[in-house]
Amino acid sequence: MSKPTTGPFEKTAGWLDWYAGPSKPRFALPAGAVDAHCHVFGPGAEFPYAPERKYTPCDASKAQLFALRDHLGFARNVIVQATCHGADNRAMVDACQASGGKARGVATVKRSISDAELQALHDAGVRGVRFNFVKRLVDFTPKDELMEIAGRIAKLNWHVVIYFEAVDLPELWDFFTALPTTVVVDHMGRPDVSKPVDGPEFALFEKFMREHSNVWSKVSCPERLSVAGPKALNGEQNAYQDVVPFARRIVEQFPDRVLWGTDWPHPNLKDHMPDDGLLVDFIPQIAPTAELQKKLLVDNPMRLYWPEEV
Ligand SMILES: O=C(O)c1cc(C(=O)O)oc(=O)c1
């Protein structure tokens, strides 16, 4: 793969670039596997970063994403709008359109979007919108505005992707449980994995999924959630042990409502940048059987993003 570049923008101080030269996974992905959470950044010279962004990344182009897809053995991508592009979906849409049907997208939209613009996003392959509640990433959008958007996109049979931190779930509960669509939680609602998996915080997340059959979870981002490691570097085959009990519990309890993604190019990691090949090798730790792996990597994402092919 080529190396990360930066265009006319200056990266946030301390920015970690994505890992060039990832290893070939030892874990053979099932045929048709979908990387259901990844991003493109720019390139900034072609698709400028949004003025309201909270960070400026290195570039991560569609060509680099597709090269990673092929290298790791994925068949398809779901490209999630990154907050550094705000509600300007052009880079994500361009990547979906250039993918030859191998990528679908999740957009960020404002209340002012027209029906024609929503339809254009649909035609480009968008199947969801993302609502972000992580304060370091976005400014607050009023909930009535988000609910109005959810009502409109429900008519297109799209879903809502939500990104929040575990401590904020109690306050967001009523809003989340009132959403009229399938709801997909990013990165398991960011549990604090230094707390017990049997403790009240993760129990609330499990209750959220158990009591609401429209709620799905991405069991992604061990590299972001892990406190104890070991890191997915230098051939490590047992990375991120502290995340395993959390993710495995969700996969085993809700096998038909889980998704997995690399989260490439891993925005805002502060500690290390994982080898994406080793991240793929993490999957059998959380989905230990071939049946669970196929649901996680093929059946579930296909049902949500390519239902016409299922
Ligand atoms: O935790 C993060 O910093 C992060 C950021 C973004 C984004 O900026 O869109 O997306 C993610 O999935 C995770």
The ligand as an SDF file (V2000), in Angstrom:
LIG
                    3D

 13 13  0  0  0  0  0  0  0  0999 V2000
  -13.3440    7.9410   18.4850 O   0  0  0  0  0  0  0  0  0  0  0  0
  -13.0970    8.6630   17.5000 C   0  0  0  0  0  0  0  0  0  0  0  0
  -12.3090    9.6210   17.5520 O   0  0  0  0  0  0  0  0  0  0  0  0
  -13.8150    8.4060   16.2440 C   0  0  0  0  0  0  0  0  0  0  0  0
  -14.0060    9.4720   15.3670 C   0  0  0  0  0  0  0  0  0  0  0  0
  -14.7700    9.2840   14.2600 C   0  0  0  0  0  0  0  0  0  0  0  0
  -15.0980   10.3870   13.3670 C   0  0  0  0  0  0  0  0  0  0  0  0
  -14.4560   11.4390   13.4950 O   0  0  0  0  0  0  0  0  0  0  0  0
  -16.0170   10.2230   12.5730 O   0  0  0  0  0  0  0  0  0  0  0  0
  -15.2870    8.0560   13.9580 O   0  0  0  0  0  0  0  0  0  0  0  0
  -15.0760    6.9770   14.7670 C   0  0  0  0  0  0  0  0  0  0  0  0
  -15.5930    5.9050   14.4450 O   0  0  0  0  0  0  0  0  0  0  0  0
  -14.3300    7.1520   15.9400 C   0  0  0  0  0  0  0  0  0  0  0  0
  1  2  2  0
  2  3  1  0
  2  4  1  0
  4  5  1  0
  4 13  2  0
  5  6  2  0
  6  7  1  0
  6 10  1  0
  7  8  2  0
  7  9  1  0
 10 11  1  0
 11 12  2  0
 11 13  1  0
M  END
$$$$
